[in-house]
Amino acid sequence: MLDRAIQWAYLSETQSSFEIERESPSPDKQCRFMQLLRKAHDGQPLDERYLVQLQNSVVSNPFDKAAAFRYEQNFLHNGLPGAIGVSYLPPPPELCEELMSALMEWANGLSERHGGSDPDRVPALVAGTVISFGFVFLHPFMDGNGRISRFLLHHTLCQLRELPRGNLLPISIAMKRHEGDYLAALETFSKPAREQWRVNWVDADHHDFHFKGSENLYRYWDATQAVTFTLKMAREALKKDLKAETHYLACFDHIYRSIDTRFDVRGSDLSRLVMMCLSHGGKLSKNRRKQFRYQVPEDVLNAIESETQQLLGEFPDGNPIGSSGD
């Protein structure tokens, strides 16, 4: 049960992370990102070379693959014409490189302070949030920063041994569901930062950027809302999403075993039918019945519906494990 729930977590975390970026990954990109998430447990310290490898693994366009941290000014665009279309500017390349070095040094020293009663100990989710959001605010690459930032949250939890090897907290599922709150947490920094830049629109392909603020804007930022948001999303991913998937798997197992002991049905057909029936509140559509009419007898289809409806009726919340869900 745990193994299947964790497999679901890796897949869902991958899909949700791409969805946040408004991207539909190919099977190859999806597989690469899932492999990347599993490598979060490897204990690799953060340095420029490692982050470049991560960027290369999440970006498929060969022209967007980085060889180092960016050496040009990056910016985010909201689709509007002219200077008003520039919605956020990360620090200039020289300052970005300096602050990335500081962020990586701090991240790599966390494990030394994490154990025992060290007064400088930072809770893992707080540390992961600072690293994740700090990375995306610095935007050290021209592309791929968002997916890497969410990977770094997992990387921190693994580095600080808050997750057993192989396990994953699918926090991007909750983030995707609360995209408005995610954007608000990002904008607590990005909007004030944008006001410290003078942007002149030259033509469709060129802008003139001038940073008129203090470097301390990027050096010291208030992470309160980002941490608050991340803690809420972590709790929701654990208490709602992983719990719901475990309940679903328990329902599936119960129905599958009940039907399999009474009827001789091909396993792949039975699995699909049980999943379809669970996903539609205990009913198989007319189209599904037509689809399987030459391979699964009607009395089996009726039995699947009956078993599913009975189970869902006993556990309205979809939880066949116990009344408390524990």
N, C-alpha and C positions, 0 to 999 in steps of 0.2 A: 504494500500500500504506500509506504513512504517513498520507495523507489519510483513508483509511477507518479506520485504527486510531485516529486522533485523534477522528474523528466518534464512534466507539464509546466513547472515553474520556469525552467530554462527556456522552453519554447515560448511561453507567454511573455516572459521578460524581453526576449529578443524581438518578438512581433510588436510589443507595445513601445519599445524604445525606437523602432523605426517609424511607427505610426506617429509618435510625437514629432518626428522630423518631417512628417507628411510624405513618407516614402514607403513604397511597397517593395520589400526586398525579394530578390530572386531566391530560389532554393539554395543556390551556392552562397550568396551573401548571408542568408539566414543561418546556414550551417557554420560559416566562418565565425559569425558573431557568437553563436552558442559555444563553439570551441574556445573562443576568447574568454567568455564568462567562466568557463571551467578552469582556465589558466589563472584566474584571480587567486587561486589557492596556492600557486607555486612559490609565493614569497619573494617575488622579484622586486627589488627596490626601484623607486622611481628615478629615472634619469632621462636625458634628452633622447638617447638612443632607443630606450625601451618605449617611450611615448611615440616616437616616430614609427616604430614597428607596429604599435597599436593603431596609429592613424592609417598606415598602409593597409592594415588588415580590415578596416571598416570602410575604406573608400575604394570603390571599384574603378573609377575613371583614372587611367594611368597618368593623365596630365595634372590631376589633383593630388597625387601621392607626394608627400613631403619628404625632403632629405634632411631637414632640420627645422627648428622653430622659424616662424615666418620672419622675413626681412623686409616686408612691405606693410603698409597700413591696411588692416582689414576693417570691414564695417558690415552691419546688418541692414537690410533694405526692407521696407514695408510695402513696396509696390507703388508708392506715390512718386510723381515726377519731381525732379530737381532736388535741392538740398533737403527739403522736408521729407523726402523718401528715405533719408538716412536715419534709422531709428536707434542705433547704438554704435559706438566706437570703442573698441578695447584700447589699452595703452599703446603708445608708439612702440615700434619693434625693439628699440634698445631697452626701454623700461620693462617691456614684456619679458625679455630674456632675463633681466635682473630679478624680477619678481617671480618668475617661474623657478629660478634657482633657489630662491628663498622658500617657496611653497614646497618644492621637492625635498629640500633639506629638513623642513619641519615635519613633513609626512614620514620621511624615513626614520626620524627620531622618535616617532610615537610609540613604537613597540617597546623601547627601553623604559618609557615612563608609564606604560599601561598597567603593569602588574603591581600588586601590593597596595600600599597606602600612600604612594607618592602624591604630594599635594599638587603637582603639575599634571597629574593624570587627566586626560580628556576622554569623556565617554565616547565609545566607538562611533555611534551614529552622529554625534556632534562633530567629531573629527572628520568623518566621511563627508558630511555636508559642507564643511569649510573647504575641503579639498575639491569636492565636486563642483560647487558653485564658484569657488575661487578660480578653478581651471577654466570654466566657461566664461567668466568675466574677463580673464586674461586673453582668451581665444588665441592660443599660440600657433594654431594652424589656420590655413585658409579654408579648410573644409574638414568635417568629421568631428568638430569639437563637442557637439551635443551628446553624441553616442559615447565618446570617450569619457565625458564628465560623469555620465551615469555608471559607466563601468568602474570608474575610480571609487565610487561609493562602495561597490561590492569588493573592490580590491582592498579598501581600508578595513572593512569588516573581516575579511579573510586574514589580512596582515596582523590584526589584533586578536585573531583567533576567537572571534565572536560567533563564527559559523563552523560547524564540523566540516571536514574536507568533503567536497562534493555537494554540499548543501547550498541553497540560494534563497534569498528573500526577494520575490518578484515585485519589487517596489514600483517599477515603471507601469505596471497595470493600474495601480491606484493613481499614479501621476497622470496617466492618460485620461482616467475618469474625471480627474479634477484639474484639467488643463488650465482653466481660468485662474485657479489658485496658484498653479505653478508659474504662470506668466506674471501674476501679481508679485510673487516672491522674487522673480528675476528683475522686475521693473522697479522694485524698491531701490535697486542700485543703478540699473541701466538708464532710467529716465534722468535722475540727477547728473549722471555721468555725461549724458548727451548734451546737457546744458553747458558743460564746460568746454565744448568744442565749437569753433567757428567753421562752418562748412560753406564753401562756395561751389556752386555747380558750374562746371566748365562746359561740358557737353554730355551727350548721352553716355559716354564711356569714361568720363573723367570728372573728379571732384578735387577741390583743393581743401585740405584739412589743416587746421591749426588748433593745437591744444592750448587753451588759455588758463587752465586751472592748475591746481597744485598736484604734484605726484602723489601726495598723501591720499588723494581720492581713491587711487587704486591700491595704495600700500596698506591702508587701514579702512576696512569697510565693516558695517554693522550686519552681522550674520543672523540676527535674532529671528527675522521672519523666515529666512531660508531654513534655519534649524527647526523652528516650530512646524513649518510645512512638512519637512522630511520626517520628523517624528510622527506626525499624524499619518503620513502615507505608509510608513513602516508598520505602524500599528494596524492600519486597515488591511495591508497586504497579508499580514499574519492572521489577524482575527477574522477577516472576511474572505479574502480570496483563497488562501491556502486551505482554510477551514471548509469553504464551499466545495472546493475541488475534492477534498478528502471525503466529504459527504456524498458527492456525486459518484466517486469510485466505489464507495461502500454500497450504494444503491445498485450500481451496475453489477457488481459481483453477486449480490443477493438475487437479482432477477435472472442473471445469466445461469447461475447454478440451479435455480428452481426450474427453469425451462429445459436446461440440458439434461437433467435427471429424468424428465418426463417424455421428452421427444428426441428424435434423431434428426438433428439439424446441423448443417455445415457450420463450423465455428465462426468463419468470417461473416457469413450471412447473419447469424445470431447476434454477433457483436454489433454489427451495423444497425440491425433492427432495434436492439435494446437502446443504443445511443440515440437513435431517432425518436423512439418513444419517450425516453426520459427528457429529451430536449423540447418536446411538444406537449408536456403536461400529461403524459399517459395515453396519447392517441397517435395512431399511425394514419397518415393522410391517405386519401383514395389513390393518389399517384404512387405512393410507396407500396400500397397493396397491389396495384397493377404491376409495378416493377418486379415484385417478388412472387407473383402468382404462379409462375411455372417452376419455382424452385423451393418454395416454402408453403406447406399446406395452410389453408385458411384457419384451421383450428389452432395452429401454432401462433399465427398472427393474433388471434383473439386471446390466446393464453398470455402472450406477451403484454398486450394491453391490460388485461385483467390483473396480472401480477404487478405491473407498474402502478396502476391506479390504486390498488390495495396498499402498496408500500407507501406511495405518496400520501395516501389518506391517513395512514398511521403516523407518519412523520411529516406534517405539513411544511416544515422548514427544510425538507429534503435530508434530514439527519436520522439515519437508522442506527446510529451508534449509541445514543443516549439522550435523555431529555436536556442535559446541560451542555452537550456538545463537546465534553472533555474526553 
